[in-house]
Amino acid sequence: MTKPNLVYVFCDQFRRQAIGYMKQDPVITPHLDRFAEESVVFNQAVSNYPVCSPYRGILMTGMYPHKNNIFTNCTSVSAKQGCYLHDDQVCVSDILAQNGYEMGYIGKWHLDAPKAEQNAYTEGARGDGYIWDAYTPPGKGRHGFNFWYSYGCYDWHMKPHYWINDAKIEERKDVQEWSVKHETQVAIDYINNQDKPFALFVSFNPPHTDFDMFPQEYLDYYEGKEADDLLVRPNVKLNEEAIKHVKNYFASITGIDENFGKLMQAIEDKGIKDNTIVIFTSDHGEMMGSQGRMHKNIWYEEAVSVPFLVRYPSQFKHQDVEAQLSTIDIFPTLLGAVGLESQIPKACVGHNFAPNMRMQDYIDGPEYSIYFVEDKESEGYGRGIRDNRYTFILSSAQGQQECILYDRQTDPYQMKNVAQEQKGVTAHYLKVLKDALKAIDDPFEIHIEM
């Protein structure tokens, strides 16, 4: 049997609630809705660490941040502590390439160490003095990708830039077009030129900030709508940013949907739909006014929840699944889906969901997902556990640790911390967290007792 193709499309800051199929946000996504109706839909999918680089590090290595070096966003500051994807790490792309796949990467990479000596050719230092963008030279640092149309971290979505294949750093290509539209066409051209099994990763930066950088034509879909009409979650506390940006956020998502539809049409036109695994997902979500907050890197559902839709017509039937899939499970699941489960590294601690999708049986899936989170408002950080009912967080701030517990069955919008009311449940999850962190060798120290 011919190896299946793999197309892995992931956006940045696209929350799971923002797909019409989920019947939560009033967002217009007809192509993704149709795709979901043909896919395995993971209704509980979450990001283990809802930040750009840490997500990508877990995706590529199948290891948690304390094992893969990528413990925060890759910048010139964190690079001094070794925070970047090292050349000797074994990535899922390395294994696919070693097994005969043509490998393509398009879009945002954000896994390399930015260097001051590259500033003349990259974005250079931002206002905070940090360097975010980086050039990835051909070689081991690309981890098996032989088609390269990428950049480090550059958020000017209407005028993106790229380094293409063997381009030297001074041969950067600048484009005057929305990055999503441009990258979709590059992906379509790539697929049309393939005559052997391929694995293509497409990393759209939108709907990441800046929220107003997208073709304004997509605002027409939300004409006459105000923030109150769009931010309908009961936990929303309208703030100035949410009022200003929610229409832009949803309009950008509608634009992503349109381009994703074009990509799916190209796969169908080429006649490879049945033997092509397509995944649509995101690195993390966006708060957009929920809990009165914006952006990511917090334990609330709007920040950690991501879409995870898997279509493989010849093997997977449409199903809505409540299993606890998280970022750590993607590496083994990708290898399992293409028939390479025997090559999943021992260091890769996630669950391979491919057999579950084939059998439509998830009884052996993970009981919970582990969170790595920060709360910049309190200058805190922590670890957490999420299962199908509870979210438990142990937050550390200024030397103090606090237990936070949400019962999402009775409180789906996480509006009440019941850690003190339900001390027995809190104590149980504190022990579960201790055992989970011990199992993965996480050095995070727990001082609190219940």
C-alpha positions as CSV (number, residue, x, y, z in Angstrom):
1,M,0.0,0.0,0.0
2,T,1.2,3.5,-0.8
3,K,2.3,5.5,2.2
4,P,-0.3,8.1,3.1
5,N,0.5,11.8,2.6
6,L,0.4,14.1,5.6
7,V,-0.7,17.7,5.6
8,Y,-0.5,19.4,9.1
9,V,-2.0,22.9,9.2
10,F,-1.6,24.8,12.4
11,C,-2.5,28.4,13.2
12,D,-1.2,30.7,15.9
13,Q,-3.6,31.8,18.6
14,F,-6.7,30.2,17.1
15,R,-9.0,29.0,19.9
16,R,-11.1,25.8,19.6
17,Q,-14.3,27.8,20.3
18,A,-13.8,29.8,17.1
19,I,-15.0,27.2,14.6
20,G,-18.7,27.3,13.8
21,Y,-18.9,23.5,14.1
22,M,-18.3,23.9,17.8
23,K,-21.4,26.0,18.2
24,Q,-19.7,28.4,20.7
25,D,-18.4,31.6,19.1
26,P,-20.6,33.2,16.4
27,V,-17.8,32.9,13.8
28,I,-18.2,32.1,10.1
29,T,-16.2,29.1,9.1
30,P,-18.1,27.1,6.4
31,H,-15.0,25.3,5.0
32,L,-13.8,24.2,8.5
33,D,-17.3,23.2,9.4
34,R,-17.5,20.9,6.3
35,F,-14.0,19.6,7.1
36,A,-15.1,18.8,10.7
37,E,-18.1,16.8,9.4
38,E,-15.6,14.5,7.6
39,S,-13.1,14.3,10.4
40,V,-12.3,12.9,13.8
41,V,-13.0,16.0,16.0
42,F,-11.3,16.1,19.4
43,N,-13.6,18.2,21.5
44,Q,-11.2,18.2,24.5
45,A,-7.9,18.9,22.7
46,V,-5.6,21.3,24.6
47,S,-2.1,22.8,24.4
48,N,0.1,21.6,27.2
49,Y,1.9,25.0,27.2
50,P,-0.1,27.7,25.5
51,V,2.8,29.7,24.1
52,C,4.2,29.7,20.6
53,S,7.7,28.2,20.9
54,P,7.0,25.7,23.7
55,Y,4.1,24.3,21.7
56,R,6.3,23.9,18.6
57,G,9.0,22.3,20.8
58,I,6.6,19.7,22.1
59,L,5.1,19.1,18.7
60,M,8.5,18.5,17.0
61,T,10.3,16.5,19.8
62,G,7.5,14.7,21.6
63,M,8.9,15.8,24.9
64,Y,7.9,18.3,27.5
65,P,9.7,21.7,27.8
66,H,12.0,20.6,30.7
67,K,13.3,17.8,28.4
68,N,13.5,19.6,25.0
69,N,15.1,22.9,26.1
70,I,12.2,25.1,24.8
71,F,10.8,26.4,28.1
72,T,9.6,29.8,26.8
73,N,9.5,31.7,23.6
74,C,12.7,31.6,21.6
75,T,14.3,35.1,21.7
76,S,17.7,36.6,21.9
77,V,17.3,36.6,25.7
78,S,16.1,33.1,26.3
79,A,18.7,31.8,23.8
80,K,21.4,32.6,26.3
81,Q,19.9,29.9,28.5
82,G,19.8,27.4,25.6
83,C,16.2,27.9,24.7
84,Y,16.0,26.8,21.1
85,L,15.6,23.5,19.0
86,H,19.1,21.9,19.1
87,D,20.5,20.3,16.0
88,D,21.0,16.9,17.7
89,Q,17.4,16.5,18.8
90,V,15.3,13.9,17.1
91,C,12.2,15.5,15.6
92,V,9.1,13.9,14.1
93,S,10.2,15.4,10.8
94,D,13.6,13.6,11.0
95,I,11.8,10.3,11.3
96,L,9.4,11.0,8.4
97,A,12.3,12.0,6.2
98,Q,14.4,8.9,7.1
99,N,11.4,6.8,6.0
100,G,11.2,8.2,2.5
101,Y,8.9,11.2,2.8
102,E,9.3,14.4,0.9
103,M,9.3,17.0,3.6
104,G,7.9,20.5,3.4
105,Y,7.7,23.4,5.9
106,I,5.9,26.6,5.1
107,G,5.4,29.6,7.4
108,K,6.4,30.5,11.0
109,W,9.1,28.3,12.6
110,H,10.0,30.2,15.8
111,L,12.3,27.5,17.2
112,D,15.8,29.0,16.5
113,A,18.0,31.2,18.6
114,P,17.9,34.8,17.2
115,K,21.3,36.4,16.8
116,A,22.3,40.0,16.8
117,E,24.6,39.6,13.9
118,Q,21.6,38.6,11.7
119,N,19.7,41.9,12.5
120,A,20.5,43.5,9.1
121,Y,18.7,40.7,7.4
122,T,15.9,39.7,9.9
123,E,13.4,41.9,11.7
124,G,16.1,43.0,14.1
125,A,15.4,44.1,17.7
126,R,11.9,45.0,18.8
127,G,11.0,47.9,21.1
128,D,11.6,45.7,24.1
129,G,15.2,45.1,23.0
130,Y,14.5,41.4,22.3
131,I,15.3,39.8,18.9
132,W,12.5,37.4,17.8
133,D,13.1,36.7,14.2
134,A,15.8,34.3,13.1
135,Y,17.3,32.7,9.9
136,T,17.5,28.9,9.8
137,P,20.3,27.9,7.5
138,P,20.1,24.8,5.4
139,G,21.3,21.7,7.2
140,K,20.6,19.8,10.4
141,G,18.7,22.7,12.0
142,R,15.9,22.1,9.5
143,H,15.4,18.6,10.8
144,G,14.6,16.7,7.6
145,F,12.6,19.4,5.8
146,N,14.0,19.6,2.2
147,F,11.4,22.1,1.0
148,W,11.7,25.3,3.1
149,Y,9.6,28.4,2.8
150,S,9.9,29.8,6.2
151,Y,11.0,32.5,8.7
152,G,11.6,32.7,12.4
153,C,9.0,35.0,14.1
154,Y,7.8,38.1,12.2
155,D,4.2,39.4,12.9
156,W,3.7,41.8,10.0
157,H,1.1,39.6,8.4
158,M,0.4,41.9,5.4
159,K,4.1,42.1,4.4
160,P,5.7,38.8,5.4
161,H,9.2,37.6,4.5
162,Y,10.7,34.2,3.9
163,W,13.9,32.3,3.3
164,I,13.3,29.8,0.5
165,N,15.2,26.5,0.3
166,D,18.9,27.2,-0.1
167,A,18.6,31.0,0.1
168,K,21.3,32.7,2.0
169,I,20.4,35.1,4.8
170,E,20.8,38.1,2.5
171,E,18.5,36.5,-0.1
172,R,15.3,37.0,2.0
173,K,12.1,37.2,0.0
174,D,9.7,40.0,0.9
175,V,6.0,39.6,0.0
176,Q,3.3,42.3,-0.2
177,E,0.3,39.9,0.5
178,W,-1.5,38.5,3.4
179,S,0.7,35.7,4.7
180,V,-2.2,33.2,4.9
181,K,-3.1,33.7,1.2
182,H,0.5,33.6,0.1
183,E,1.4,30.5,2.1
184,T,-1.8,28.7,0.9
185,Q,-0.8,29.2,-2.7
186,V,2.8,28.0,-1.9
187,A,1.3,24.9,-0.3
188,I,-1.0,24.2,-3.2
189,D,1.9,24.5,-5.7
190,Y,4.0,22.2,-3.5
191,I,1.2,19.5,-3.4
192,N,0.6,19.8,-7.1
193,N,4.4,19.2,-7.8
194,Q,4.6,16.0,-5.7
195,D,4.7,12.5,-7.2
196,K,5.7,10.6,-4.1
197,P,4.5,10.5,-0.5
198,F,5.0,13.8,1.2
199,A,4.6,15.4,4.6
200,L,3.8,19.1,4.5
201,F,3.6,21.3,7.6
202,V,1.9,24.7,7.1
203,S,2.2,27.2,10.0
204,F,-0.1,30.2,9.6
205,N,0.8,33.1,11.9
206,P,-2.7,34.7,12.0
207,P,-4.9,35.1,13.8
208,H,-2.0,36.0,16.1
209,T,-1.5,39.7,16.9
210,D,-1.5,42.3,15.5
211,F,-5.2,41.6,15.0
212,D,-5.8,44.3,12.4
213,M,-3.3,42.9,9.9
214,F,-5.6,41.0,7.4
215,P,-7.5,41.7,4.2
216,Q,-10.3,44.1,5.4
217,E,-12.8,42.4,3.0
218,Y,-13.4,39.7,5.6
219,L,-14.9,42.3,7.9
220,D,-17.9,42.3,5.5
221,Y,-19.0,38.9,7.0
222,Y,-19.5,40.7,10.4
223,E,-21.1,43.9,9.1
224,G,-23.4,45.4,11.7
225,K,-22.0,43.3,14.5
226,E,-20.7,44.8,17.7
227,A,-18.5,43.3,20.5
228,D,-21.6,42.4,22.5
229,D,-22.9,40.3,19.5
230,L,-19.7,38.4,19.1
231,L,-18.3,37.9,22.6
232,V,-21.2,35.8,23.9
233,R,-19.4,33.7,26.5
234,P,-20.8,34.3,30.0
235,N,-17.3,34.8,31.4
236,V,-16.6,37.8,29.2
237,K,-15.7,41.0,30.9
238,L,-15.5,43.5,28.1
239,N,-12.3,45.5,28.0
240,E,-11.0,48.1,25.6
241,E,-8.8,45.6,23.7
242,A,-11.5,43.0,23.3
243,I,-14.0,45.6,22.1
244,K,-11.5,46.9,19.5
245,H,-10.2,43.5,18.3
246,V,-12.9,40.8,18.4
247,K,-14.3,41.6,15.0
248,N,-10.8,41.6,13.5
249,Y,-10.0,38.3,15.2
250,F,-13.1,36.6,13.9
251,A,-12.7,38.2,10.4
252,S,-9.1,36.9,10.2
253,I,-10.4,33.4,11.1
254,T,-13.0,33.6,8.4
255,G,-10.1,34.5,6.0
256,I,-8.1,31.5,7.2
257,D,-11.2,29.3,6.7
258,E,-11.5,30.5,3.1
259,N,-7.9,29.7,2.3
260,F,-8.0,26.3,4.1
261,G,-10.9,25.5,1.8
262,K,-8.7,26.3,-1.2
263,L,-6.1,23.9,0.1
264,M,-8.6,21.1,0.6
265,Q,-9.9,21.7,-2.9
266,A,-6.4,21.3,-4.3
267,I,-6.0,18.0,-2.5
268,E,-9.3,16.8,-3.9
269,D,-8.5,18.0,-7.4
270,K,-5.2,16.1,-7.4
271,G,-7.1,12.9,-6.5
272,I,-5.3,12.2,-3.3
273,K,-8.0,13.0,-0.7
274,D,-8.6,9.3,0.4
275,N,-4.9,8.7,1.0
276,T,-4.0,12.0,2.6
277,I,-4.1,12.6,6.4
278,V,-5.1,16.3,7.0
279,I,-4.9,17.8,10.4
280,F,-6.1,21.3,11.3
281,T,-5.1,22.6,14.7
282,S,-3.5,25.5,16.6
283,D,-0.6,26.1,19.0
284,H,-2.9,27.7,21.6
285,G,-6.0,29.8,22.0
286,E,-6.9,33.4,22.7
287,M,-8.8,34.8,25.8
288,M,-10.4,37.8,23.9
289,G,-12.1,39.3,26.9
290,S,-13.0,36.1,28.8
291,Q,-12.2,36.6,32.4
292,G,-11.4,40.2,31.4
293,R,-8.1,39.0,29.8
294,M,-6.5,39.0,26.5
295,H,-4.1,36.6,24.7
296,K,-2.7,33.3,26.1
297,N,-0.3,31.6,28.6
298,I,-3.0,31.1,31.3
299,W,-5.0,28.0,32.3
300,Y,-8.4,29.1,31.2
301,E,-10.2,27.1,28.5
302,E,-10.1,29.9,25.9
303,A,-6.3,30.0,26.1
304,V,-5.5,26.3,26.3
305,S,-8.3,24.8,24.1
306,V,-7.3,24.2,20.4
307,P,-9.1,22.7,17.5
308,F,-7.8,19.2,16.5
309,L,-9.5,17.9,13.4
310,V,-8.1,14.8,11.7
311,R,-9.4,13.6,8.3
312,Y,-8.2,10.4,6.7
313,P,-11.1,9.1,4.6
314,S,-9.7,5.6,3.9
315,Q,-9.1,4.8,7.6
316,F,-10.9,7.2,10.0
317,K,-14.6,7.7,10.2
318,H,-16.2,11.0,11.3
319,Q,-16.6,11.0,15.1
320,D,-16.8,13.6,17.9
321,V,-14.4,12.5,20.6
322,E,-14.1,13.5,24.3
323,A,-10.6,12.0,24.7
324,Q,-7.8,13.9,26.4
325,L,-5.5,14.7,23.5
326,S,-2.8,17.3,24.1
327,T,0.3,18.5,22.3
328,I,2.5,15.8,23.8
329,D,0.4,13.2,21.9
330,I,0.8,14.6,18.4
331,F,4.3,13.3,17.7
332,P,3.4,9.6,18.3
333,T,-0.1,10.0,16.7
334,L,1.5,11.3,13.5
335,L,3.9,8.4,13.3
336,G,1.1,6.0,14.2
337,A,-1.2,7.4,11.5
338,V,1.4,6.9,8.7
339,G,2.3,3.4,9.9
340,L,5.6,4.2,11.7
341,E,4.5,3.4,15.3
342,S,7.5,1.1,15.7
343,Q,9.8,4.1,15.3
344,I,8.3,6.3,18.1
345,P,11.3,7.1,20.3
346,K,11.2,5.9,23.9
347,A,11.7,9.5,25.1
348,C,8.4,10.4,23.5
349,V,6.0,10.0,26.4
350,G,2.7,10.9,24.6
351,H,-0.1,8.6,23.6
352,N,-0.5,7.3,20.0
353,F,-4.2,8.0,19.1
354,A,-4.0,6.4,15.6
355,P,-5.3,3.0,16.8
356,N,-8.1,4.7,18.7
357,M,-9.2,6.6,15.6
358,R,-9.1,3.4,13.5
359,M,-11.1,1.4,16.1
360,Q,-13.3,4.3,17.3
361,D,-12.5,3.2,20.8
362,Y,-10.7,5.6,23.3
363,I,-10.9,3.6,26.5
364,D,-7.1,3.3,26.8
365,G,-6.5,7.1,26.2
366,P,-4.8,9.4,28.8
367,E,-6.9,10.3,31.9
368,Y,-5.6,13.8,31.9
369,S,-3.4,16.5,30.3
370,I,-0.6,18.3,32.0
371,Y,-0.3,22.1,31.9
372,F,2.8,24.3,32.0
373,V,1.4,27.8,32.6
374,E,2.3,31.3,33.6
375,D,0.1,34.2,34.9
376,K,1.9,37.4,34.0
377,E,-0.7,39.5,35.9
378,S,0.4,38.0,39.2
379,E,4.0,37.2,38.0
380,G,3.3,33.6,38.8
381,Y,3.8,30.3,37.1
382,G,2.7,26.8,37.8
383,R,1.7,23.3,36.7
384,G,-1.8,21.8,36.3
385,I,-3.9,18.8,35.5
386,R,-7.0,18.8,33.3
387,D,-9.3,15.9,32.8
388,N,-12.8,15.7,31.3
389,R,-14.3,17.3,34.3
390,Y,-11.8,19.3,36.4
391,T,-9.1,21.8,35.8
392,F,-6.6,21.9,38.7
393,I,-3.7,24.3,38.9
394,L,-0.9,24.8,41.4
395,S,0.1,28.4,41.0
396,S,3.3,29.8,42.4
397,A,3.7,33.5,42.8
398,Q,6.2,35.5,45.0
399,G,7.2,32.4,46.9
400,Q,3.6,31.3,47.7
401,Q,1.7,28.4,46.2
402,E,-2.1,28.3,45.7
403,C,-4.4,25.6,44.6
404,I,-7.0,26.5,42.0
405,L,-9.8,24.1,41.1
406,Y,-12.6,24.5,38.5
407,D,-15.4,22.0,38.1
408,R,-16.1,22.4,34.4
409,Q,-19.1,20.1,34.5
410,T,-21.1,22.6,36.7
411,D,-19.0,25.6,35.8
412,P,-17.9,25.3,32.1
413,Y,-16.8,28.9,32.0
414,Q,-14.5,28.6,35.0
415,M,-16.1,31.4,36.9
416,K,-15.6,30.1,40.4
417,N,-12.5,28.6,42.1
418,V,-13.8,25.8,44.3
419,A,-10.5,24.6,45.7
420,Q,-11.4,25.6,49.3
421,E,-15.1,24.4,49.1
422,Q,-14.0,20.9,47.7
423,K,-10.9,20.2,49.7
424,G,-11.2,16.5,49.2
425,V,-11.2,16.9,45.4
426,T,-8.4,19.4,45.6
427,A,-6.3,17.1,47.7
428,H,-6.9,14.3,45.2
429,Y,-5.7,16.4,42.2
430,L,-2.7,17.7,44.1
431,K,-1.6,14.1,44.5
432,V,-2.4,13.3,40.9
433,L,-0.3,16.3,39.9
434,K,2.6,15.2,42.1
435,D,2.6,11.7,40.6
436,A,2.3,13.0,37.1
437,L,5.2,15.4,37.4
438,K,7.3,12.7,39.0
439,A,6.5,10.4,36.1
440,I,7.8,12.9,33.6
441,D,10.8,13.9,35.7
442,D,9.7,17.5,36.0
443,P,11.8,19.4,38.5
444,F,8.9,21.7,39.5
445,E,8.8,21.6,43.3
446,I,5.5,21.3,45.2
447,H,5.6,22.7,48.7
448,I,1.9,23.0,49.6
449,E,0.1,20.3,51.6
450,M,-3.6,19.6,51.8
